[in-house]
């Protein structure tokens, strides 16, 4: 698979040589979706609206009889082709999947210090072996496969640890600033991630100080958000309210998501968005327990921010 030279990142730690995300066009029809982690009992992609606050996915290599098997869990640094299979309850490689967001499998790779995030879409041969190119720096990595096996009643996120050989230079967790920069683009985050309670997150894209109002559909949405819980990398996949062409969703500058954290803690959020035929990734650090992504002045009266109150509707 080709190297992702067309994918820019706000957090460049561990991001050299990313695989080309332009192959990701065509994501399923997801209007108003919530968190997509630990999706037990999820019937098709219509059920995504009910996952904010579900337990995170990706904490197990095997679930409901489905197992993620890599050909090697020890890799060398650099651009590597990773091959793997998903085996089913019968022990055989699965070859039939229900597409979610118009892809049979979504693959996430991130180093355990949350650097080097990559969201790619491998290709599968007729025997059920998947292959994908990844750019890997030395360290401990977590790979996730987000799938809906045909005949299973919902989607699954399986995760596996991988060791990449070489001198390891771990990066500190980026600060929770509420702003990410990707080249000429700035993405701001408004809203808080609350434990066990659904809330809105609005990510606003600008370039050179001007709002971007012509975002392009990327996998049939104007933005895709993955959240990982710092400490165990529990996985949440969040989708925006609305979709391109629905008559109400504007192509920027704001992209609105609804999500709930499964627990208190610190999370890394990664937003993928496409503009001028290039997919870019903006990364944020978010801590739960506040209604705003950036700290408020201590003396500011709560009444000054009525818009930051979040209704806790059931959004699992």
N, C-alpha and C positions, 0 to 999 in steps of 0.2 A: 504494500500500500504506500502511496506517495507521502512524503514528509509534509507536515502541516505548516508550510511557510506562510500561508495566508491567514494565520490566526494570531492576533495580537493579544497581549496579556497585561493587566495592570500590575500584577505581582510577578516579577520576572525571576524570582528565586526558583532555580531548578527548572527553567522553562525553555531551554535551548532546543531548537529543532522540532517544533511541534508539528503534528501530522495535519494535513489539509482538511479543515472542517467544512470546506465548501461542498464536500460529498454528502453532507448531512441534510441536504434540502429535502423537504417533505416530511413534516412531523404531523401526527394525527390530529384529529379535530378535538381540541380541548378547551372548552370555554369554562372559565371560572373554576379551575382546578385547585385543589389544595395539595397537601403534602403527599408524597408518593414513597413512603418508606415503610417496610414491614407490612406488605399489602396482603395480609391474609384475608381470604374471602372476597377478593376484589374481582368482580365480574366484568370483564372488558374495561375499556377505558372510560366508560361513563361513570364508573364508581370513583374516579380520582377525587371528586369533590368531597369525599368523606374521609380523607386521610390526615388532616391536620391534627397532630396530637397523638397519632398512632405510634407504637414503638418504632424506633428507627430500624431500617433494614441494613443488610450488609454485615451484620455482626457474626454471621455463621456461614461456613463454607457449604453447608448442606441444610436444606429445608424442605419438608414435605416429600422427601425422597429424591429431590433434585440436588445435584452436587456439581460444583465448579471444579474442574480438573485442568490444571495447567501442565503443559509438557515439561516445563522446568520452573521451579520457584526460586532458582538462583540464576541471576542474569548478570551480564557485564554492562558497564555504562556505555552511553551513546545511543544512537538510533538503532533500535532492535525490533525484530519481528517477533511478536508474542503469539503463540498458538495454544489453543485450549479447546475444551469441549464442555458441554453441560450434559451430564448423564441423568437419566430418569430413574424412576422406581424399579425398572427392569434391569438396570445396570448398563443399558446401551446409550450411546450418544443420541441426544434428541435432535431430530431433523425437522420438526414441525413446530412453528411458533406462531402465536397470534400477534400481528404487528401492533405495537403501542407507539403512538406518535409516528406511524408509518415506518417504523424500524423494528426488525425482529429482536434486536438486542442493542442496548445502550451500555457502553463500557466506560467506566470511570477509573482513572489511575491517579493516585495522589500519594506523595511521600508522607510518612507519618508525622513530620513536622509541619504539614499542610502546604509545603511548597510543591511546585511541579504539577499542578492540577491539569489533567487532560480529559476531555469528554469526546470520545471517538466512537465510530460505528464500524466494527469489524465486518469482514466478509466470510461467508460460510460455504464450505464445499458440500457435495452431496452426501458425504459420510458423517457430517455433523462436526467437522473440525473448523473452528474459527481462526482467523489470522488478522493481525492488526499491527501497524507500525507505531512504536512509542519512543519518545525521547526521554531517556532515563539517566539521572545522576545517581551517584553512589548513595546508599542509605536503605532504610527499611520502607517499603511501599505497601499500599493496600490497593488491590484491584477489585472492582465491583462489576458484576454483570446484572443488569436490570432486564428481566425477561418475563414473558407470559407464555409458558409452554402450552401448546394446543392440547385441549382436553382438561387442563387444570382450571380451577375456578377463579384464578386471579393471578396478578403479577407477583413476582418474587425478586428480591435483591440479594444475591449471594456475594460473599466477600472472601478474599484470600490474601494472606501475607506473602510478600515477595522480597527477597534480599538482592540488592544490586551491589556488586562488588566494587571496591575502591575506597579511597580516603573519603570519609564522611564528614561534611561540614554542615551540621544542622543549623537552621535559621531560627531566630526568635520569632514568636508569634507577632504579626503586625498589629499595631495599635488599632483600637476601635475609634476611627476618626469619622466614619460616615461618608467619606469621599474616596474615590478611587480614580486614578488617572491611567489611561491607556493611550499612549502617544498623544495626539491632539485632542483626545476625548476625555471628558470628565463625567463620572457617574456619581450622583449623590443618592444616599439612602435616607429615606424618611420613614419613621415608624419603628416599632419595637417588636422583638421576638419574645413572646411570653410563654412560660411553661404551662402546658395543659390548657391554654386558652388561645383561640384563634384571633389573629390580629392582621392588619394590613401592612404590607411593606411596599412602598413606592420607590422605584429606582428611576431616576431622571437622567437622561443622556443629553449632553451638550458637546459641541466641538468648537474650540477656540472661543469659548464664551457665549456661543449662540445655541439655542435649543435645536436639537435634531428632531425634525418633524416628518422625516421620510425614512424611518427604519424599514428594513426589508423583512418579509416573513422568513423566519429561520425555523425549519421543521414545523411550519404552519402556525407559528406564534411569533410575536415581536420580541420575546425574550424567554429564556429558560434559566431556572435557578436551581442549583444544587446546594444543599446545606449539609455540613459535616460537623458533628459534635466533637469538639476538641477533647482529647483524652482517649477515646475509643473509636473515633471516626464513624460513629453511628450515622447512617445515611438517610437524608430526606431529599426527595425530588419534588420540587414545587413548580406549579404551572400558573400562568397569569390568568386574570379575569379577562374574558373576551378572547376573540381571535380575529385575525385579518379577514376582512370581507364580511363581517357580521353586521355592518351598518352602524355600529356604535363605538367600536374600538379604534382609537386613533393610532397612527403609526409613530408614536412618540409625541413629546419627549418623555412622558412618564409611562412606566410599565408597572401595573399594580398586581401584587400577589397576595394571597391569603395563606397563612401558615401558622402552625403552633409548634412550639418546641416540646418534645416528649419529657423534658426535665429541665430544671435550672442548670445553667452552665454557660460556657463560652462556645460559640459556633463560628465556623468559617462559611461564608456565603460566596458562591461563584455565579455571576450572571454572564450568560452567553447572549450576545445580540449581534445582529448583522446590519452593516451599513456600507454602501458602495461596494457590495459583493465580497466583503471581508467579514468574517466572524471574529469578534473580539471577546475577551473574557475579563471582567472586572471582579476583583476579590475584595471582600470585606470581613472584618472581625466584628462580631456582635455578641454582646453579653445579655442574657435574659434578665428580666425583672424591672425594666424601665420601658416607658411607652415611647421613647424617642431614641434614635440611633446615636445621637450625640448628647453629651451631658447638658442639662439645663442649669442656668445659674441658680445658686442655692436660694437666693432671695426672691426668685420669680414666683408670683402667686399662681397656684394651679388653675384658677379661673381664667387666666390669660391664654390657656391652651385647651379650650373645650374640644377642639377637633382631634386631640390625641387620646380621647377616651375610646376604648375598644369594646365593642359588644362581643361577649364570649359566646357566639353561636356555635352549635355543635358542628365542628368541621374536622372530621377524622379522616 
